[in-house]
Amino acid sequence: MSTEQEGPEAVRRATEACLRLLALRARSRHELQQAMGRKGFSEQVQEEVLQKLQGFGYLDDARFARERAASLLQKGRLGPQAVLQRLEAHGLSSEAAREAVASATGSVEFDALAAARKVLEGRGLLGRSLAPKERARAGRLLHSRGFSEDVIHRLLGEPSLDPSGLDD
């Protein structure tokens, strides 16, 4: 593992490393900073590179958040809460993540009920009567995928999210 690197040569190498990462997919400022830190670049080099990338227009956390939220919501496997958590895991503030999810929800015309139905359908839990334990499992699945209690209730009625639900 290399030790801390500084100077113009380090800035060039760190910039190239970040550009390679950005060529694969958009990244948040936090992700790039972590990548440079793992490579041993000093905080001063990291900040200089991040400022340079931002100046080039390659680094925009707000744009990254909106695009990532839209992409995740369009796939239809996650609800807004799970998308919010993923954005925060990319190092975005709660406020920026919430704004991005709200913006993306409108721009992709996200229908939480339809997306939740798709998730249940993929697991064979839609279109038939569910036993109490299956309803509970379906409710937990939707909850884990970030769907609201309202959406879960509308699809499943009043499922007990207690794993020790009654066997009828």
C-alpha positions as CSV (number, residue, x, y, z in Angstrom):
1,M,0.0,0.0,0.0
2,S,1.4,3.4,-0.9
3,T,1.9,6.1,1.7
4,E,0.5,9.6,1.6
5,Q,1.1,11.3,-1.7
6,E,1.4,15.0,-2.3
7,G,2.4,17.6,-4.9
8,P,1.5,18.3,-8.6
9,E,2.3,14.7,-9.7
10,A,0.0,13.3,-7.0
11,V,-2.8,15.7,-8.1
12,R,-2.4,14.5,-11.7
13,R,-2.5,10.8,-10.6
14,A,-5.4,11.3,-8.3
15,T,-7.3,13.2,-11.1
16,E,-6.7,10.4,-13.5
17,A,-7.8,7.8,-11.0
18,C,-11.0,9.8,-10.4
19,L,-11.7,10.2,-14.1
20,R,-11.3,6.5,-14.6
21,L,-14.0,5.9,-11.9
22,L,-16.2,8.6,-13.4
23,A,-15.9,6.9,-16.8
24,L,-17.6,3.8,-15.4
25,R,-20.5,5.7,-13.8
26,A,-21.4,8.9,-12.0
27,R,-20.0,9.2,-8.5
28,S,-20.7,11.4,-5.5
29,R,-18.0,13.7,-4.0
30,H,-17.9,11.4,-1.0
31,E,-17.2,8.3,-3.1
32,L,-14.3,9.9,-5.0
33,Q,-12.9,11.3,-1.7
34,Q,-13.0,7.8,-0.2
35,A,-11.3,6.3,-3.3
36,M,-8.5,8.8,-3.2
37,G,-8.1,8.3,0.6
38,R,-7.8,4.5,0.0
39,K,-5.0,5.2,-2.5
40,G,-3.1,7.3,0.1
41,F,-3.6,10.7,-1.3
42,S,-3.4,13.6,1.2
43,E,-6.5,15.6,2.1
44,Q,-5.0,18.6,0.4
45,V,-4.6,16.6,-2.9
46,Q,-8.1,15.2,-2.5
47,E,-9.6,18.7,-2.1
48,E,-7.6,20.1,-5.1
49,V,-8.8,17.2,-7.3
50,L,-12.4,17.5,-6.2
51,Q,-12.4,21.3,-6.9
52,K,-10.8,20.6,-10.3
53,L,-13.4,18.0,-11.2
54,Q,-16.2,20.2,-10.0
55,G,-14.8,23.0,-12.2
56,F,-14.8,20.7,-15.2
57,G,-18.5,19.9,-14.5
58,Y,-17.8,16.2,-13.8
59,L,-18.7,16.4,-10.1
60,D,-22.2,17.6,-9.1
61,D,-23.7,15.8,-6.1
62,A,-27.2,17.3,-6.8
63,R,-27.2,16.0,-10.4
64,F,-25.8,12.7,-9.3
65,A,-28.5,12.3,-6.6
66,R,-31.3,13.1,-9.1
67,E,-30.0,10.8,-11.8
68,R,-29.3,8.0,-9.3
69,A,-32.8,8.3,-7.7
70,A,-34.5,8.3,-11.1
71,S,-32.5,5.3,-12.2
72,L,-33.4,3.3,-9.0
73,L,-37.0,4.3,-9.1
74,Q,-37.4,3.5,-12.8
75,K,-36.2,-0.1,-12.2
76,G,-39.3,-0.5,-10.0
77,R,-37.7,-2.8,-7.4
78,L,-37.3,-0.2,-4.7
79,G,-39.6,2.3,-3.0
80,P,-38.7,5.8,-2.2
81,Q,-37.4,5.1,1.4
82,A,-34.9,2.5,0.1
83,V,-33.7,4.9,-2.6
84,L,-33.2,7.6,0.0
85,Q,-31.1,5.2,2.1
86,R,-29.0,4.3,-0.9
87,L,-28.3,8.0,-1.7
88,E,-27.3,8.6,1.9
89,A,-24.9,5.7,1.6
90,H,-23.3,7.5,-1.3
91,G,-22.4,10.3,1.2
92,L,-25.2,12.7,0.4
93,S,-27.0,14.7,3.1
94,S,-30.5,13.6,4.1
95,E,-31.8,16.9,2.8
96,A,-30.1,16.5,-0.7
97,A,-31.3,12.9,-0.8
98,R,-34.9,13.8,0.0
99,E,-34.9,16.5,-2.6
100,A,-33.5,14.1,-5.2
101,V,-36.1,11.4,-4.5
102,A,-38.9,13.9,-4.6
103,S,-37.7,15.3,-7.9
104,A,-37.1,11.9,-9.4
105,T,-40.5,10.6,-8.2
106,G,-42.2,13.3,-10.3
107,S,-39.8,13.2,-13.3
108,V,-40.1,9.4,-13.8
109,E,-43.8,9.4,-12.9
110,F,-43.1,6.8,-10.2
111,D,-46.2,4.8,-9.1
112,A,-45.3,3.2,-5.8
113,L,-48.4,1.0,-5.8
114,A,-47.5,-0.4,-9.3
115,A,-43.9,-0.9,-8.3
116,A,-44.9,-2.7,-5.1
117,R,-47.2,-4.9,-7.1
118,K,-44.3,-5.8,-9.5
119,V,-42.2,-6.8,-6.5
120,L,-44.9,-9.0,-5.1
121,E,-45.6,-10.5,-8.5
122,G,-41.9,-11.4,-8.9
123,R,-42.1,-13.4,-5.7
124,G,-45.4,-15.1,-6.6
125,L,-47.2,-13.2,-3.8
126,L,-49.8,-11.4,-6.0
127,G,-53.0,-12.6,-7.6
128,R,-54.0,-15.2,-5.0
129,S,-55.2,-15.4,-1.4
130,L,-52.3,-15.3,1.0
131,A,-52.1,-17.2,4.3
132,P,-51.3,-14.9,7.3
133,K,-47.6,-15.9,7.3
134,E,-47.4,-15.2,3.6
135,R,-49.0,-11.8,4.1
136,A,-46.6,-11.0,6.8
137,R,-43.7,-12.1,4.6
138,A,-45.0,-9.9,1.8
139,G,-45.4,-7.0,4.1
140,R,-41.8,-7.4,5.4
141,L,-40.6,-7.7,1.8
142,L,-42.2,-4.5,0.7
143,H,-41.1,-2.7,3.9
144,S,-37.5,-3.8,3.3
145,R,-37.7,-2.5,-0.3
146,G,-38.6,1.0,1.0
147,F,-42.3,1.1,0.4
148,S,-44.5,3.1,2.7
149,E,-46.9,1.6,5.2
150,D,-49.7,3.1,3.2
151,V,-48.7,1.2,0.0
152,I,-48.3,-2.0,2.0
153,H,-51.7,-1.6,3.6
154,R,-53.4,-0.8,0.3
155,L,-51.9,-4.0,-1.3
156,L,-52.2,-6.4,1.6
157,G,-54.9,-5.1,3.8
158,E,-53.6,-5.2,7.4
159,P,-50.8,-7.7,7.3
160,S,-49.2,-8.5,10.6
161,L,-45.5,-7.7,10.2
162,D,-44.9,-10.0,13.2
163,P,-43.0,-13.1,11.9
164,S,-44.8,-15.2,14.5
165,G,-48.2,-14.4,12.8
166,L,-51.1,-16.8,13.3
167,D,-51.3,-20.0,11.3
168,D,-54.9,-20.2,10.0
